[in-house]
Amino acid sequence: MNGEMDRARGVALQGAGFCEKTHTAFMDTTKAYADLPNDIKERCEGVVGNYEYAPENWAKGVPAPQLMTMKGFGIVDHKYTMPLVHESFTGKKGLYFHFHNNCSFPTDPELKQILMDHCFQDKYVYEHEWHPGDIVISDQVLTLHKRVEWEPEIIAKRVLHRITFHYNNIIEDYFNKYTKVKESDKFEY
């Protein structure tokens, strides 16, 4: 994982078992970015974040063997870098700052707290109440998500399936297969 990360942007979570009435919060950074003052948007441009994959921060309460698996048994370097500003496939700008993954912005250390104060307002957060079979799909680069309940008895039982995927290929394949487009109009990446 060392170096700049090529993240599979799409993520699907599915309620599988013991998830009834538990919750996951999703924060939409495209809406938060759109509302940022222009001077803060300018500070964000060109900033690269340093991260270290840290499930001990965002998966508190998981059993120790599961945490060891998530950490790669200590043999994987979990440090990576990611640009702060990204665009969705529709051209909307948003932010990647997975603050629980030991995030820092060396060129602008104060920016992390400014973004956290702004982005975590209720107006940018959707909270999903799970039922078995529910599926929530999001862009994991432009959406931060977290579990709401941290009680060990809930975490030990709740099962959500997670699938990550590169959605730009899926979108391109869908449009090329199910729409009538000239060769010159097809998506190019």
Order of alpha helices (4+ residues) and beta strands (2+ residues): beta-beta-alpha-alpha-beta-alpha-alpha-beta-beta-beta-alpha-beta-beta-beta-alpha-beta-alpha
